[in-house]
Amino acid sequence: MSTLFRHFRIHQVFGANTDVGKTILTTALASASAQRGNQTFYLKPVSTGPLEDADDHHVNRYTSKFKHSIHAECLFRYDEPVSPHLAVKLKAAANGDTEAISPSDATVVDAIANRILMHANSTSKPAHMYMETAGGVHSPALSGSSQADCYRPLFLPTILIGDSKLGGISSTISSYESLLLRGYIIDVVLLFRDNYYRNADYLKPYFADRGIYVATVDPPPPRLLDPSENFKVTDKYYASITAPTAENPEDTLQNVIAHLDSCHSKRLQELDSMPKRAYDNIWWPFVQHGLVKGEQDVTVIDSAYSDFFSITNKTGFKDTSGKQSLLEPQFDGSSSWWTQTVGHAHPSLTMAAARASGRYGHVMFPQAVHLPALKLAERLIHDGPGKGWADRAFISDNGSTGMEVALKMALRAYTLRHPELNNEDKKQLGILGLKGSYHGDTIGAMDACEEGVYTCEWHDAKGYWLDPPTVGIKNGEISITVPASLSSFPEAKEVKAASLSWVYEVENRLRTPLAQAYALYIQRALDSLEKRGGPKLAALVIEPILMGAGGMLFVDPLFQRVLVDTVRGRRSGSSSTWSGLPVIFDEVFVGLHRVSVESSGPILGVYPDISVNAKVLTGGLLPLAVTLASKSIFEAFLADNKADALLHGHSYTAHPIGCEVANETLSILDKLKESDDWKAAQASWAKPDGEKSPVWSLWDPNFVMEISKLPQVRETMTLGTVLAIKIKDDSAGYTSNSAQSALRSLLDASEAEGVLSSAPGGAPFGIHYRTLGDVAYFMTSLNTSSKVIRSIEDKLWKTLAGS
Amino acid sequence: MSTLFRHFRIHQVFGANTDVGKTILTTALASASAQRGNQTFYLKPVSTGPLEDADDHHVNRYTSKFKHSIHAECLFRYDEPVSPHLAVKLKAAANGDTEAISPSDATVVDAIANRILMHANSTSKPAHMYMETAGGVHSPALSGSSQADCYRPLFLPTILIGDSKLGGISSTISSYESLLLRGYIIDVVLLFRDNYYRNADYLKPYFADRGIYVATVDPPPPRLLDPSENFKVTDKYYASITAPTAENPEDTLQNVIAHLDSCHSKRLQELDSMPKRAYDNIWWPFVQHGLVKGEQDVTVIDSAYSDFFSITNKTGFKDTSGKQSLLEPQFDGSSSWWTQTVGHAHPSLTMAAARASGRYGHVMFPQAVHLPALKLAERLIHDGPGKGWADRAFISDNGSTGMEVALKMALRAYTLRHPELNNEDKKQLGILGLKGSYHGDTIGAMDACEEGVYTCEWHDAKGYWLDPPTVGIKNGEISITVPASLSSFPEAKEVKAASLSWVYEVENRLRTPLAQAYALYIQRALDSLEKRGGPKLAALVIEPILMGAGGMLFVDPLFQRVLVDTVRGRRSGSSSTWSGLPVIFDEVFVGLHRVSVESSGPILGVYPDISVNAKVLTGGLLPLAVTLASKSIFEAFLADNKADALLHGHSYTAHPIGCEVANETLSILDKLKESDDWKAAQASWAKPDGEKSPVWSLWDPNFVMEISKLPQVRETMTLGTVLAIKIKDDSAGYTSNSAQSALRSLLDASEAEGVLSSAPGGAPFGIHYRTLGDVAYFMTSLNTSSKVIRSIEDKLWKTLAGS
């Protein structure tokens, strides 16, 4: 991800097929580069077949006259002329080593990245490198994954060698599309001229439409039997297609070299110009532009892969020696605002988006159905968070709209049971919630929360919000902190817990004095509210387990359970309908394993009447939300009159891309449940008796405990992918800067001398993190490897413990 | 699009490359089908090369023993063994016909569809058809477009013949991905066994992960020189790979046939089950489920292409003879709720989504930037609707959230200039708008509109709404209708206009008595509002030109111009800041050429301080919105305090897929501006003097005029892609059913006997349409062909005029 240098232009060469002239044209490109005076490198990451036929040898043979400026090498070599993944197995078998493990993609990528760095640092003069892949774009790498996927972390600009034979139009375009599905920048398509099939005549306008230059050169002469004769004619051929003085420069590769140089310059210029252009045109969300001091405060994301952004390195752009990489990896420590699920640019999600787009685009949804939406609804209702209680799925565009839909559902259900309410009463119906709640940025969703820093002029807080007890780790001990408003209840004291599982096995805690104190507190609060006549409550709305935007508050789940029980006990519906108040679980953030459980119902031991899922739902690719509702909620809108329907619906409701990406995400999550990393994490957070805990975390328990003991840390807490660290500060809350300042050095890319980082390619990386006032939080994807998480823990420890 | 029959299973056969055994394996498939007793059809749409080598001849030769049950044919035949697009040119050249036009994709698709229909109707016994394509998936069709694109309207399930040679893993996977990008259903990958390269060993688990069955068969014997010997061994080979009694059925195609039969049955079962499953699980937007009488009221959309859905045909599923197609095309007459821009499943938009997903997935946006978002912001500000006035682009998830952002911007800008307002005042700040306004479904956006049928319990209409005059065509005359509230102004009378251009050349009308009456009416209304003390207005919010959800009301643009002038004249800002009230243009629906103009500023002759674009912005693929703001609005949020920022931002803000699809859409619109269809439409709506009109429509002027004269039509109106028809009814408004009942028969697929429809494949089609009470509207994509629009006009005319 750090493979961009000012002086050192690198291209990877992919072939539209085997036998399309990849080696010949790469040799010629290297030769042409050298003839223009560039220090030139040729790299074959993996070679299969006899040594004497190897591509790097071919390059050496035909560029010997430029030897001082061409360096050709191969990193992994295998004898058998078959696909690399097979060659590595055959070699192992030949050595009698049946247990041999193939080099992983990371090993190959690290080796290439190291080689690139070494060469880039070996010269400060203009240099070119060509990395020639094996076979076609999807020919397997050593590990068996596709080369197009294996090399993706390096994100190298690409030369596609097109196919000039019969059928070559198709294989060239298909290969291009496979590269495009991985986001590669394709600078040129290069192929042999063929006056019979004329593929280039077709491909030139085709690719011109797509902004890609197509170049052709004459095909090589037929192979001669006499080696020395063959060498002579071949050498002459190379001269003819690479010479800078050719009469028609269109016919030689000098033009292509000039084009590639210009693509490289343009890319640098664009990256260099982006901070200012963004600073001048973009209005960022949740950003005080008055505090953005200039373009130096803008992060340019050139691409992203897995858990890392590839960002421009500001010192690199200023470095006049030009040796420094202009890109560096940055760990996406907020999971891109809590969305990342399986890492950036996951090929399966791209494919899901592509196939839905290709089959439907977007199609009308009212009274219609398409497979992606139907499968999603069925999955969520019958085999997901709605299991056991939900009857209907309503699809909208994001968490905020999903919550507005939920509120509209609850308000209608409530008012239908309360015909005494007049229109003015209805406008003022209130939400019962918890202090610190946040349900999205739209004005209606905000009105379900207290007035606070996030609210706008029109904000009209409708409801009543209770002070919740919270769970945290203080000085190495798991503690339940009880708010001051409960201080009049003697049973409501801070509780120390031996394990997280004890806290989250709510059923076991229902008969404790603390549960009774909670019940009494809630009862009295509601009675007193009723007595003083307002606001009339119409729904209970909670973010179960964890309130995110409110400051990563881990609410004592026992409190939320007692709250639901109390609300439902106060007035009853029939056994099959909602009772007391409709209960909404806002699981937009916590749902679908973000905090280790698929949904919070099984933890709390109670289920909502309405729930909302979003964020993880679409795997971190694009927005979509689903509001689930019980049958009795749905039936509140059934009538003969259209005006009584739920008259809410966005134009792109249930867009097939979003639904299909959600379905794919849910399938990937099913596989993740069986992954070794999850099993190891579950084991590390097992109950004291060794049994599986209902909750667990991808973060290491010892790390979380130890860091809570540091002098500047007030408390920590973790569940699932989330780690929260509260930094000591006199002015707590959203406007505090304590967390920002304590952790600022995390942003700097650094690694111990000579140590490969856990980022793809092993380059030093910084950590992007977000704070909520005095709370810094770190969030991984659901499939972030334990290796990466351990390295983040090390960096965090060094930053906070100073060692 | 109507190529699914219960008894007649059809598959198209695509090859991963040329020379992978496509003809051999298709011949074998046909043979295996015939041996199972199926009537079998082999279709080669396009054949190139010598007649005696033609694939259909090969099929006939080797299946002669099944001749009674195999029918092999070719539709378009060319002698030269080159790519079809080239073969057609060479043939024309050989005939001395240099002007020859290649058969279009539509011609080829219609011919195939007809052949399929003919064969399907020729038998009611189980039958199979194999349609063998030429070369690879992207080998050019006769027209020069790719076969994968050309045959897409037929949406046939696919057999992919994999490549068993070196490099074949790559070409097989790339070909698969190209098919997937077009949404094809792939039922099987079939390739030769090769014990050296072992591609199948790799491809089997690869495709199993993707739900696709991979089958292998032995490769054919080497070709013998003696024709009769060669025939004998080849015939024996075919017998060995197709025989139903082979010892190991894994090795013969009988297994594949059984699998394909089962895929076909499952698809039918799934389509058949979908209405009930949807009826049981989905909560539709804007649908009164109490009026959905059962699964028969559910439309199943199997796929979509261009302007048409492919929906299940209910009578087809009930037809016991089984001869009827189970799918039929349906014209998407609401542009899928006003979103469709370039037709469903447009390959360029799929590619845009794919490349952004492959490069970034989604990435964090606050204080960061990526190319797709930056390009979109720059384009909209400097070379789009923001040109000349906008300074900043704020990106959100859909039109409704974009409008909430706009409202938050305006309210803040207003309150900063009015420090006298306390918190309670701020909550009640009002919007000045027009009756019939609609700005999205979220509660805040709804509060900017009057109470009405769409509003929910919390709705609190904040503001004041004026009665707007409207433009319509009544009994063949263009009329401006003045509302009753203007009746006290003698100059405010119904106006007849000679042309639409007269109405929309607002500048020319500024000094008319009507303009003066408008100004006086607005002034007095505002004065009177101020006098009676409320509500305090903080922003002017209009949908310029056309109010959609309010009932397709074409507002007199002069009125909106005078309104903006009046508001801005009442209190002034400096020349570089907003004055009077911040002005918001809600162009979510009308923007970006939906009503023939890119934005409404040039029509009204005034520009907003804030505007919102969505819907067309992303080409009809997925949601995204951009709120543009002027410098003085942006600066209202600049401060040293984070809490003063615009604290709004959705998790997936500026998701790269949405931004890149928007960029692609804007590029396509640029090309559309030069299209023949647009130029012809502009010419048909030219000014009386022949000059270009500022507005125009894709609908035919004579048609729109004539239909307005029909007895049951109250009025019509059109601009751009939109046609509105108001049906006479005593109970007008949203609850009226007059438009629904007058047009119901449009839903029925019908075409005159023997006439090919304008839908892909030429099958009879119905029209999906939406109504808003007594108004029926019809909306095309921006690139719907004049041929399709003329055919819709014919159907409309027949329905309404009854002839």
Interface residues (C-beta under 8 A of the other chain):
Chain A: G15 N17 T18 D19 P81 V82 S83 H85 L86 G135 G136 V137 H138 S139 P140 G144 S146 F155 L166 G167 I169 S170 S171 T172 I173 S174 S175 E177 S178 L180 L181 R182 G183 Y184 Y196 Y197 R198 N199 Y202 E270 M274 P275 R277 A278 N281 I282 W283 W284 P285 F286 V287 Q288 H289 G290 L291 V292 D297 V298 T299 V300 I301 D302 S303 A304 F309 D332 S334 S336 W337 W338 T339 Q340 G343 H344 A345 H346 P347 L349 T350 M351 A353 A354 R355 A356 S357 G358 R359 Y360 G361 H362 V363 M364 F365 P366 Q367 A368 V369 H370 L371 A373 L374 A377 E378 I381 D391 R392 A393 F394 I395 S396 D397 N398 G399 S400 T401 E404 L407 K408 L411 R412 T415 K426 K427 L429 G440 D441 T442 I443 G444 A445 D447 V453 Y454 C456 E457 W458 H459 D460 K462 A538 A614 K615 T618 G620 L621 L622 P623 T627 A629 F634 F637 L638 A639 D640 N641 K642 A643 D644 A645 L646 L647 H648 G649 H650 S651 Y652 T653 H655 I657 G658 Y734 T735 H768
Chain B: G15 N17 T18 D19 P81 V82 S83 H85 L86 G135 G136 V137 H138 S139 P140 G144 S146 F155 L166 G167 I169 S170 S171 I173 S174 S175 E177 S178 L180 L181 R182 G183 Y184 Y196 Y197 R198 N199 Y202 E270 M274 P275 R277 A278 N281 I282 W283 W284 P285 F286 V287 Q288 H289 G290 L291 V292 D297 V298 T299 V300 I301 D302 S303 A304 F309 D332 S334 S336 W337 W338 T339 Q340 G343 H344 A345 H346 P347 L349 T350 M351 A353 A354 R355 A356 S357 G358 R359 Y360 G361 H362 V363 M364 F365 P366 Q367 A368 V369 H370 L371 A373 L374 A377 E378 I381 D391 R392 A393 F394 I395 S396 D397 N398 G399 S400 T401 E404 L407 K408 L411 R412 T415 K426 K427 L429 G440 D441 T442 I443 G444 A445 D447 V453 Y454 C456 E457 W458 H459 D460 K462 A538 A614 K615 T618 G620 L621 L622 P623 T627 A629 F634 F637 L638 A639 D640 N641 K642 A643 D644 A645 L646 L647 H648 G649 H650 S651 Y652 T653 H655 I657 G658 Y734 T735 H768
